[in-house]
Amino acid sequence: MNSDLLKRLKQITKEEQEILDGCEEIEKGRYTDQADFTIVSKKMLEKGKLIDIRTHTRFIEFPKHKHDYIEIIYMCSGKTVHWINEETKVILNKGELLFLNQHAFHAIEAAYQEDIAINFIVLPEFFDVAYAMLEGESPLRSFIVSSLCQDTGKADYLHFMVADVLPIQNLMENMIWTLLEKSDLAGKINSITMGLLFLNLLNYTDKIVQSYENQRE
């Protein structure tokens, strides 16, 4: 990853500074207005936006929660440890991707200074262009369907071990850069980039770990 971009992503956020100053738990009001801990898109996205990013909050355990949107996590440096539906442990290493659908419960062990993860907050309709670019059946296509619809019993997550795949790394860096720069055309650029990402990921189905039985099939 570009060193200037990584330096920008490593900056301590306001929330992280509060934690370093002694706050001992996540302030849930930042993320939800619901009784259960469902992180809601209206708290995370500006009105009218379909996609945005934020750095994962470090220095504290992030408790069990779910989302009303699709979350994609990209590991820029270091690693994070995720618990999905309480029983499945996923270690996300540098350069890897984790897709979480709207029905999965998710908790994250405390990350540290050099553990830089980017959370993509994505509303289902953002995937229209990317979905149209996928043909035939695939784990990724099935995952998107299960995320857009009710819980179908399909995969709760897809873990792509693609740290050594340069085109995918370039596409992720491009999306992060475009969203940080907030250009007027960011939405269109990133919907097409997401489609290109999906097409590239389909070339590496041997690098997918997913959460339901017969996952290799």
C-alpha atoms as a printed R data frame, in Angstrom:
    type eleno elety resid chain resno       x       y       z
1   ATOM     1    CA   MET     A     1   0.000   0.000   0.000
2   ATOM     2    CA   ASN     A     2   1.140   3.547  -0.744
3   ATOM     3    CA   SER     A     3   3.070   4.776   2.310
4   ATOM     4    CA   ASP     A     4   1.355   8.191   2.416
5   ATOM     5    CA   LEU     A     5  -2.075   6.564   2.262
6   ATOM     6    CA   LEU     A     6  -1.172   4.097   5.030
7   ATOM     7    CA   LYS     A     7   0.165   6.924   7.202
8   ATOM     8    CA   ARG     A     8  -3.150   8.722   6.755
9   ATOM     9    CA   LEU     A     9  -5.099   5.616   7.770
10  ATOM    10    CA   LYS     A    10  -2.964   5.080  10.885
11  ATOM    11    CA   GLN     A    11  -3.964   8.393  12.442
12  ATOM    12    CA   ILE     A    12  -5.612   8.114  15.870
13  ATOM    13    CA   THR     A    13  -9.345   8.845  15.632
14  ATOM    14    CA   LYS     A    14 -11.366  10.764  18.201
15  ATOM    15    CA   GLU     A    15 -12.935   7.523  19.432
16  ATOM    16    CA   GLU     A    16  -9.540   5.849  19.757
17  ATOM    17    CA   GLN     A    17  -8.152   8.803  21.695
18  ATOM    18    CA   GLU     A    18 -11.030   8.530  24.155
19  ATOM    19    CA   ILE     A    19 -10.168   4.852  24.625
20  ATOM    20    CA   LEU     A    20  -6.493   5.661  25.166
21  ATOM    21    CA   ASP     A    21  -7.566   8.286  27.693
22  ATOM    22    CA   GLY     A    22  -9.386   5.673  29.752
23  ATOM    23    CA   CYS     A    23 -12.764   4.843  28.190
24  ATOM    24    CA   GLU     A    24 -13.226   1.120  28.810
25  ATOM    25    CA   GLU     A    25 -16.037   0.213  26.430
26  ATOM    26    CA   ILE     A    26 -17.421   1.060  23.010
27  ATOM    27    CA   GLU     A    27 -19.918   3.923  23.067
28  ATOM    28    CA   LYS     A    28 -22.826   2.195  21.336
29  ATOM    29    CA   GLY     A    29 -24.647   5.463  20.669
30  ATOM    30    CA   ARG     A    30 -22.084   6.194  17.966
31  ATOM    31    CA   TYR     A    31 -23.297   3.166  16.065
32  ATOM    32    CA   THR     A    32 -26.952   2.524  16.809
33  ATOM    33    CA   ASP     A    33 -30.188   3.892  18.189
34  ATOM    34    CA   GLN     A    34 -31.648   0.402  18.649
35  ATOM    35    CA   ALA     A    35 -31.943  -1.603  21.852
36  ATOM    36    CA   ASP     A    36 -29.895  -4.468  20.446
37  ATOM    37    CA   PHE     A    37 -26.428  -3.765  19.087
38  ATOM    38    CA   THR     A    38 -27.273  -3.538  15.389
39  ATOM    39    CA   ILE     A    39 -25.007  -0.994  13.721
40  ATOM    40    CA   VAL     A    40 -27.279   1.078  11.488
41  ATOM    41    CA   SER     A    41 -26.315   2.596   8.164
42  ATOM    42    CA   LYS     A    42 -27.960   5.950   8.936
43  ATOM    43    CA   LYS     A    43 -25.354   6.430  11.677
44  ATOM    44    CA   MET     A    44 -22.477   5.419   9.430
45  ATOM    45    CA   LEU     A    45 -23.356   6.941   6.053
46  ATOM    46    CA   GLU     A    46 -24.133  10.472   4.979
47  ATOM    47    CA   LYS     A    47 -27.645  10.819   3.595
48  ATOM    48    CA   GLY     A    48 -27.780   9.709  -0.031
49  ATOM    49    CA   LYS     A    49 -24.500   7.763   0.043
50  ATOM    50    CA   LEU     A    50 -24.435   4.058  -0.726
51  ATOM    51    CA   ILE     A    51 -20.860   3.332   0.351
52  ATOM    52    CA   ASP     A    52 -18.231   4.745   2.683
53  ATOM    53    CA   ILE     A    53 -15.251   3.609   4.733
54  ATOM    54    CA   ARG     A    54 -13.962   3.986   8.262
55  ATOM    55    CA   THR     A    55 -10.925   2.575  10.019
56  ATOM    56    CA   HIS     A    56 -11.681  -0.173  12.525
57  ATOM    57    CA   THR     A    57 -11.522   1.092  16.109
58  ATOM    58    CA   ARG     A    58  -8.310  -0.134  17.770
59  ATOM    59    CA   PHE     A    59  -7.172  -0.581  21.383
60  ATOM    60    CA   ILE     A    60 -10.406  -2.184  22.609
61  ATOM    61    CA   GLU     A    61 -12.491  -5.306  22.079
62  ATOM    62    CA   PHE     A    62 -15.445  -4.596  19.796
63  ATOM    63    CA   PRO     A    63 -18.438  -6.481  21.256
64  ATOM    64    CA   LYS     A    64 -20.905  -8.782  19.507
65  ATOM    65    CA   HIS     A    65 -23.045  -6.915  16.987
66  ATOM    66    CA   LYS     A    66 -24.554  -7.151  13.529
67  ATOM    67    CA   HIS     A    67 -25.264  -4.648  10.754
68  ATOM    68    CA   ASP     A    68 -28.203  -3.514   8.646
69  ATOM    69    CA   TYR     A    69 -25.812  -3.282   5.694
70  ATOM    70    CA   ILE     A    70 -23.112  -5.414   4.092
71  ATOM    71    CA   GLU     A    71 -19.671  -4.975   5.621
72  ATOM    72    CA   ILE     A    72 -16.426  -5.625   3.779
73  ATOM    73    CA   ILE     A    73 -13.232  -5.534   5.824
74  ATOM    74    CA   TYR     A    74  -9.833  -5.078   4.194
75  ATOM    75    CA   MET     A    75  -6.665  -5.517   6.238
76  ATOM    76    CA   CYS     A    76  -4.108  -2.858   5.306
77  ATOM    77    CA   SER     A    77  -1.489  -3.889   7.879
78  ATOM    78    CA   GLY     A    78  -1.169  -6.187  10.864
79  ATOM    79    CA   LYS     A    79  -4.094  -8.504  11.634
80  ATOM    80    CA   THR     A    80  -7.465  -8.661  13.393
81  ATOM    81    CA   VAL     A    81  -9.212 -11.589  15.063
82  ATOM    82    CA   HIS     A    82 -12.943 -11.963  14.375
83  ATOM    83    CA   TRP     A    83 -15.572 -14.171  16.016
84  ATOM    84    CA   ILE     A    84 -18.570 -14.823  13.769
85  ATOM    85    CA   ASN     A    85 -21.775 -16.091  15.360
86  ATOM    86    CA   GLU     A    86 -19.731 -16.586  18.555
87  ATOM    87    CA   GLU     A    87 -18.143 -19.873  17.494
88  ATOM    88    CA   THR     A    88 -16.179 -19.274  14.273
89  ATOM    89    CA   LYS     A    89 -12.746 -17.675  14.624
90  ATOM    90    CA   VAL     A    90 -11.364 -15.865  11.587
91  ATOM    91    CA   ILE     A    91  -7.891 -14.326  11.593
92  ATOM    92    CA   LEU     A    92  -7.712 -11.596   8.976
93  ATOM    93    CA   ASN     A    93  -4.129 -10.928   7.891
94  ATOM    94    CA   LYS     A    94  -2.610  -8.108   5.852
95  ATOM    95    CA   GLY     A    95  -4.019  -7.989   2.319
96  ATOM    96    CA   GLU     A    96  -7.007 -10.238   3.057
97  ATOM    97    CA   LEU     A    97 -10.719  -9.516   2.662
98  ATOM    98    CA   LEU     A    98 -13.689 -10.464   4.827
99  ATOM    99    CA   PHE     A    99 -17.270 -10.084   3.542
100 ATOM   100    CA   LEU     A   100 -20.005 -10.165   6.206
101 ATOM   101    CA   ASN     A   101 -23.682 -10.353   5.385
102 ATOM   102    CA   GLN     A   102 -26.498  -8.643   7.268
103 ATOM   103    CA   HIS     A   103 -27.430 -11.723   9.295
104 ATOM   104    CA   ALA     A   104 -24.086 -12.579  10.884
105 ATOM   105    CA   PHE     A   105 -23.244 -11.672  14.479
106 ATOM   106    CA   HIS     A   106 -19.709 -10.395  14.747
107 ATOM   107    CA   ALA     A   107 -17.192  -9.536  17.480
108 ATOM   108    CA   ILE     A   108 -13.554  -8.437  17.149
109 ATOM   109    CA   GLU     A   109 -10.703  -8.873  19.576
110 ATOM   110    CA   ALA     A   110  -8.704  -5.756  20.463
111 ATOM   111    CA   ALA     A   111  -6.473  -4.496  17.653
112 ATOM   112    CA   TYR     A   112  -3.273  -2.557  18.221
113 ATOM   113    CA   GLN     A   113  -1.343   0.393  16.793
114 ATOM   114    CA   GLU     A   114  -0.206  -1.266  13.564
115 ATOM   115    CA   ASP     A   115  -3.391  -3.274  12.984
116 ATOM   116    CA   ILE     A   116  -5.083  -1.135  10.336
117 ATOM   117    CA   ALA     A   117  -8.366  -2.501   9.016
118 ATOM   118    CA   ILE     A   118 -10.722  -0.640   6.705
119 ATOM   119    CA   ASN     A   119 -14.449  -1.226   7.132
120 ATOM   120    CA   PHE     A   120 -16.470  -0.701   3.950
121 ATOM   121    CA   ILE     A   121 -20.076   0.203   4.802
122 ATOM   122    CA   VAL     A   122 -22.147  -0.814   1.778
123 ATOM   123    CA   LEU     A   123 -25.883  -0.602   1.148
124 ATOM   124    CA   PRO     A   124 -27.261  -3.479  -0.965
125 ATOM   125    CA   GLU     A   125 -28.255  -1.268  -3.888
126 ATOM   126    CA   PHE     A   126 -24.619  -0.254  -4.379
127 ATOM   127    CA   PHE     A   127 -23.957  -3.756  -5.707
128 ATOM   128    CA   ASP     A   128 -26.308  -3.407  -8.697
129 ATOM   129    CA   VAL     A   129 -23.493  -2.769 -11.183
130 ATOM   130    CA   ALA     A   130 -21.139  -5.329  -9.644
131 ATOM   131    CA   TYR     A   131 -23.862  -7.985  -9.505
132 ATOM   132    CA   ALA     A   132 -24.721  -7.453 -13.168
133 ATOM   133    CA   MET     A   133 -21.081  -8.170 -14.055
134 ATOM   134    CA   LEU     A   134 -21.227 -11.643 -12.465
135 ATOM   135    CA   GLU     A   135 -22.469 -14.517 -14.599
136 ATOM   136    CA   GLY     A   136 -23.472 -18.014 -13.527
137 ATOM   137    CA   GLU     A   137 -23.393 -19.404 -10.004
138 ATOM   138    CA   SER     A   138 -20.527 -18.711  -7.615
139 ATOM   139    CA   PRO     A   139 -20.006 -18.414  -3.843
140 ATOM   140    CA   LEU     A   140 -19.729 -14.652  -4.240
141 ATOM   141    CA   ARG     A   141 -22.949 -14.328  -6.221
142 ATOM   142    CA   SER     A   142 -24.797 -16.550  -3.713
143 ATOM   143    CA   PHE     A   143 -23.383 -14.503  -0.848
144 ATOM   144    CA   ILE     A   144 -24.676 -11.254  -2.344
145 ATOM   145    CA   VAL     A   145 -28.138 -12.772  -2.822
146 ATOM   146    CA   SER     A   146 -28.249 -13.997   0.787
147 ATOM   147    CA   SER     A   147 -27.127 -10.558   1.969
148 ATOM   148    CA   LEU     A   148 -29.773  -8.718  -0.017
149 ATOM   149    CA   CYS     A   149 -32.601 -11.014   1.023
150 ATOM   150    CA   GLN     A   150 -33.724 -12.640   4.240
151 ATOM   151    CA   ASP     A   151 -31.400 -15.059   5.980
152 ATOM   152    CA   THR     A   152 -31.258 -18.024   3.597
153 ATOM   153    CA   GLY     A   153 -28.843 -20.210   5.528
154 ATOM   154    CA   LYS     A   154 -26.136 -19.441   2.994
155 ATOM   155    CA   ALA     A   155 -22.687 -18.182   3.975
156 ATOM   156    CA   ASP     A   156 -22.524 -15.637   6.793
157 ATOM   157    CA   TYR     A   157 -19.079 -14.635   5.627
158 ATOM   158    CA   LEU     A   158 -16.531 -15.055   2.862
159 ATOM   159    CA   HIS     A   159 -12.831 -14.853   3.727
160 ATOM   160    CA   PHE     A   160 -10.563 -14.183   0.742
161 ATOM   161    CA   MET     A   161  -6.882 -14.991   1.313
162 ATOM   162    CA   VAL     A   162  -5.661 -12.850  -1.563
163 ATOM   163    CA   ALA     A   163  -2.701 -10.966  -0.081
164 ATOM   164    CA   ASP     A   164  -0.476 -12.175  -2.937
165 ATOM   165    CA   VAL     A   165  -2.851 -11.138  -5.739
166 ATOM   166    CA   LEU     A   166  -1.619  -7.763  -7.000
167 ATOM   167    CA   PRO     A   167  -4.685  -6.772  -9.102
168 ATOM   168    CA   ILE     A   168  -6.972  -7.232  -6.080
169 ATOM   169    CA   GLN     A   169  -4.625  -5.244  -3.852
170 ATOM   170    CA   ASN     A   170  -4.560  -2.431  -6.404
171 ATOM   171    CA   LEU     A   171  -8.351  -2.348  -6.701
172 ATOM   172    CA   MET     A   172  -8.772  -2.167  -2.916
173 ATOM   173    CA   GLU     A   173  -6.262   0.663  -2.646
174 ATOM   174    CA   ASN     A   174  -8.013   2.518  -5.480
175 ATOM   175    CA   MET     A   175 -11.385   2.286  -3.727
176 ATOM   176    CA   ILE     A   176  -9.973   3.466  -0.404
177 ATOM   177    CA   TRP     A   177  -8.231   6.405  -2.054
178 ATOM   178    CA   THR     A   178 -11.310   7.456  -4.033
179 ATOM   179    CA   LEU     A   179 -13.568   7.339  -0.957
180 ATOM   180    CA   LEU     A   180 -11.114   9.322   1.160
181 ATOM   181    CA   GLU     A   181 -10.787  11.995  -1.513
182 ATOM   182    CA   LYS     A   182 -14.605  12.269  -1.783
183 ATOM   183    CA   SER     A   183 -14.604  13.122  -5.477
184 ATOM   184    CA   ASP     A   184 -17.908  13.912  -7.184
185 ATOM   185    CA   LEU     A   185 -17.614  10.752  -9.268
186 ATOM   186    CA   ALA     A   186 -16.569   8.487  -6.385
187 ATOM   187    CA   GLY     A   187 -19.859   6.551  -6.394
188 ATOM   188    CA   LYS     A   188 -19.712   5.666 -10.080
189 ATOM   189    CA   ILE     A   189 -15.973   4.931 -10.003
190 ATOM   190    CA   ASN     A   190 -16.288   2.640  -7.027
191 ATOM   191    CA   SER     A   191 -19.363   0.741  -8.257
192 ATOM   192    CA   ILE     A   192 -17.391  -0.180 -11.392
193 ATOM   193    CA   THR     A   193 -14.266  -0.906  -9.338
194 ATOM   194    CA   MET     A   194 -16.321  -3.204  -7.107
195 ATOM   195    CA   GLY     A   195 -17.474  -5.089 -10.191
196 ATOM   196    CA   LEU     A   196 -13.865  -5.466 -11.324
197 ATOM   197    CA   LEU     A   197 -12.970  -6.660  -7.835
198 ATOM   198    CA   PHE     A   198 -15.681  -9.336  -7.991
199 ATOM   199    CA   LEU     A   199 -14.511 -10.513 -11.404
200 ATOM   200    CA   ASN     A   200 -10.945 -10.803 -10.115
201 ATOM   201    CA   LEU     A   201 -12.076 -12.646  -6.986
202 ATOM   202    CA   LEU     A   202 -13.856 -15.224  -9.155
203 ATOM   203    CA   ASN     A   203 -10.432 -16.182 -10.518
204 ATOM   204    CA   TYR     A   204  -9.346 -17.212  -7.021
205 ATOM   205    CA   THR     A   205 -12.119 -19.407  -5.646
206 ATOM   206    CA   ASP     A   206  -9.388 -21.686  -4.253
207 ATOM   207    CA   LYS     A   207  -8.566 -18.852  -1.838
208 ATOM   208    CA   ILE     A   208 -12.100 -18.543  -0.398
209 ATOM   209    CA   VAL     A   209 -13.107 -19.764   3.044
210 ATOM   210    CA   GLN     A   210 -16.853 -19.576   3.714
211 ATOM   211    CA   SER     A   211 -19.113 -20.525   6.532
212 ATOM   212    CA   TYR     A   212 -21.531 -23.230   5.467
213 ATOM   213    CA   GLU     A   213 -21.167 -26.947   4.900
214 ATOM   214    CA   ASN     A   214 -19.659 -28.223   1.644
215 ATOM   215    CA   GLN     A   215 -17.717 -24.977   1.454
216 ATOM   216    CA   ARG     A   216 -15.177 -26.325  -1.001
217 ATOM   217    CA   GLU     A   217 -17.975 -27.116  -3.471
